[in-house]
Amino acid sequence: MHPLRKITSGFARPITLKYLKKEREYSYGGITIKIFPGVFHPGFFFSTKFLLRYLKNFDLKNKSLLEPGAGSGLISFISEKRGAEVTTIDLSDTAIKGLEWNRENLKSKIKIIKSDLFNQVPVEKFDFIVINPPYFNSDAKEEWQLAWYCGSDFSYFVKLFSQLVKFTYEKSKVIMVLSEDCDIFTIRKIAKQYRWDLVEKQRTRFWWESNFIFECIINHADVPSL
């Protein structure tokens, strides 16, 4: 970790966590959502806005879009505003509560499913799957940690890449954001085991942290039927 970042992170973390213990409103892209305590706040971190900027490269009108681990739902609600038909999923009860509150407040029609990744999601093919995953390799012991920890054995990514093929077709766009803070080598290795390649499409540096947009691409012809 960059020395300046280590110092700043140590100072900012307790302040950020204290701020996030209360409900907060956040406005971006022409919509305002409520962020419930413990839910990943897109205003404090770069990844959500980086993903949204990248999504501007695509026409979402009348496209089906799935957002696993939606958290606040900002990506889902903005994608719906751009014309997408959105399904959003999360495992956290608090995140689901917030998604439902914001759906009603925004008069949205997004479909909300409580699910551990795809476990409770009816199988269908999506044009876009947009993922801002938990990627620190520790085990979540509290609900808020679900947004950060992928399991000490990277179980989140094993489950993701083993199930993903059932929800995509040849022209689907599977878009994921990762940070240099995570073990991209191991995540890529897990993806490769299930015939997924992480192809870097864009990178940017926010202060001292590099973030990367990957498109996850598979050769469906080589994948056995599941």
C-alpha angles and dihedrals in degrees: 000000000000108000093234091049092051091053094044094045091052090052098041100043098073091043091050094047091049091050092050094054089084131060110267135188120227129188125201136145094010097306134093121212135181116240112210120215112278095019119122106266113219092201094064098048133051103222101080095051091044090055092047092052091051091049089060086077090071136065105236097179110131091353122133113238131186123196113192114199092014097175106178091007094230093138091047096049094046091046089052089050087056091055104268124140100232136204115184127190137187137163097214116096089210092052091049090050090052093046091052092047092050092045090057094043093049093041086236127166100206115140112241122201128179103221144145094241106300099341096108097027116109108238113260136137119257129202091215133022112186118193132188095174134194103251112171108109100234132103118259111239097172131042096248090056091066087082091058113029124069095185129275088267094042089251091160091064094043089055093042098052095038092056102031097087092066090063100046140065130199097282098040117126113224107187125186134178121211135173131224085243091075131071098262091170092061093042090052090048092053091047090051091054087065093042096258120135121202105219115192111231103168141001133190137177120232107193102307099340125088118213125194135204113213129186111212108221128186135185100232092191089067096047118094118229113270 
